[in-house]
Amino acid sequence: MEIKQYQIVLVNLDPTVGHEIKKTRPCLVISPDEMNRHLSTIVIAPITSSSKPYPTRIEIQQSQTKGWIVLDQIRTIDKRRVLQKFGDLKVPTIRKVKMALKETYVD
């Protein structure tokens, strides 16, 4: 299964520890395509159906996915955790994700 940056994929996040987001849920692929092609792991941000507005939470409303991309819970997972692909993130939302990632982790 080819996995690309900014795709929404269904991921089994269990087992988890403490306050990590758990369950099988949609996640956004953050890792760049070159990493996704050559490594057996990908970097994802979970999507939750309930959240409060927060600088590291990006609201998303797409066909099968409504909720919040949780950029403060980014994690690296093995590709075998991916169960299904849902589709690509819309360009305006990609821009919001990039801005939030830059503000949070770069600047």
Secondary structure, DSSP 8 states (H G I E B T S, - for coil): ----TTEEEEEE--S--TTS--SEEEEEE-S-HHHHHH-SEEEEEEEES-----TTEEEEE-SS-EEEEEGGG-EEEEGGGEEEEEEE--HHHHHHHHHHHIIIII-
